[in-house]
Amino acid sequence: MSGIKICGMGHYTPPKLMTNADLEKIVDTSDEWITSRTGITTRHHCVEETHSDMCREAAKMALEKAGIKPEEIGVCIVATLTSDFLAPSAACLVQRDLGLQDDTICFDLNGACSGFLFAMHTMECMLAASPQKHGLVIGAEMLSRFINWEDRSTCVLFGDAAGAAVVEWNEDYESIHALLGCHGDSDMLGVTGAGHKDPPQIFMNGQPVFKFAVTAVPWCIDQVLKRNGRTIDDVDFFVFHQANTRIIDLAVRKYHIPEEKYYKNIEKYGNTSAASIPMVLSELSQFGKVASGSRVMLVGFGGGLTWGAALVEFK
Ligand code: ACO
């Protein structure tokens, strides 16, 4: 046995709200279409704020909630694909802005919308080998900068945000037993980068991605439960990547998950990619819906294609 538990959560969203009515003025769309197809009514977009501002604010809140000082952090991982610089990494800027020790291991990781799960698993492995037993896992995304405003099927979906978790490793804690996977595909969903012939922007073929997501989510849940010898009833709360309310609704119906055991904030924030799962966790913790001892199933999927799930406990 050995693993990590969450000690504190934090999140940040920039103040600028983009409503469906705002989008109606920019592209040929309607509040009715966006709400009925996706469940999104507003999303936040950065104006003056930088990606590192969002990381810093979310991380500060998580440290405060955890009662952990920056100098106690041994490893800092930022899951992102939209950082301010290709180098330095977003994690290096968190080290600077929060005054983490110079020997803190800081790096970014790109798992697209599943990034927070990849980062939690990586953190669990790294803390096992580190003399420091606390780590900072951040999921942060500024996808508003990569929106293709000519493509109405994607430009309505994305928002900017950061979510952060302070975790503690202990040899007596159970592992989060993360299940992670990938199937390389550069046509279905992604963001073009520095090496691509086209300018950096989001692209997505919505329907096949939807089909992938509704298959991946139950598969991940089943596998994680099986590996852990648990059943649905052993899970206190379900946290799904917030990509589309219909994807979450299908999973909830399939497993008969009662209303008090899951939460959706896609309506307010849209799809915030790697930030979406820690954003939900942070709000749940703020509302007192999860607390010490809660066992939470995290399920994510996204560009890559990537997918993942884990069973995480709150300390
Ligand atoms: N407003 C009005 N009409 C629109 C809009 C819009 N914003 N966007 C598309 N339409 C139209 C289309 O043109 C099409 O019209 P047509 O029938 O006349 O051709 C019609 O609506 C249906 O379009 P679809 O693309 O088939 O719509 P769909 O029901 O599939 O919904 C959506 C699109 C919301 C993107 C959905 O496919 C989806 O949620 N897919 C999964 C997204 C996801 O899970 N992404 C993973 C994470 S993202 C990441 O990793 C970065």
Residues whose N, C-alpha, C, O or C-beta is under 5 A from the ligand:
A	BS01	ACO	D28 T29 S30 W33 R37 T38 A112 C113 R152 S153 V156 G206 Q207 V209 F210 A213 A243 N244 F301 G302 G303
